[in-house]
Amino acid sequence: MARGDKYGFFSRLFRRRPVVPVVRLSGPIGMNMPLVSSMSLASVGKQLDRAFAYKKAAAVALVVNSPGGAPTQSHLIHQRIRQLAEKNKKKVIVFVEDVAASGGYMISCAGDEIIADNYSIVGSIGVVSASFGFEKMLKKLGIERRVYTAGNSKRQLDAFLPEKPEDIQRLKALQEAIHADFIALVKKSRGKRLTTNDKTLFNGEYWLAEQAMKYGLIDGIGDLR
């Protein structure tokens, strides 16, 4: 049997052993810029294509470790995963490591199953926009800023100008629209597995894996092994 083991136990074992491609999706999500590393469809698209193209695999495993980021890139990656899964008829199993929050959870919802570690952070289904205000600092330092635009709305929420209520209202309208789409995506993905009300699930809060599993945001506790 040791000579080639052509029809022996080990040959049969390795012929039947399932192979599952693994793609790691980690880091903040956004546009790739010089000196800034982030996840985007451009940075992970080829890895996903190769994993789903493996004909002998019945499933593809995705290891997600992301606090979120740009909603557009999060959605593009989610869509690409679902398109490839349906095209190649493969099951998608997501394994959450440290965190799958906000856009990271949106990507995780591309999985048919979501598994997380006991201490994984899951959720944060909301939208946030943060900046600074420097207008008082400019006055204190005696600095004059000069900006010239064509278009009355080109300086909305300028960090060097006082906030305008109409600009804040417009930003909040955009956030509400993105949030509504995010909620619809989660509901479509998780369906009847969700066990609690919208107010609890979609207020931007995050949870450890055990609570997330009780709410139906994930399917089990474990790891890739």
Helices and strands as residue ranges (DSSP letters): H 9-16, E 22-26, H 41-53, E 59-66, H 71-88, E 91-101, H 103-108, E 113-116, E 121-123, H 135-141, H 165-190, G 191-193, H 198-201, E 206-208, H 209-215, E 220-221
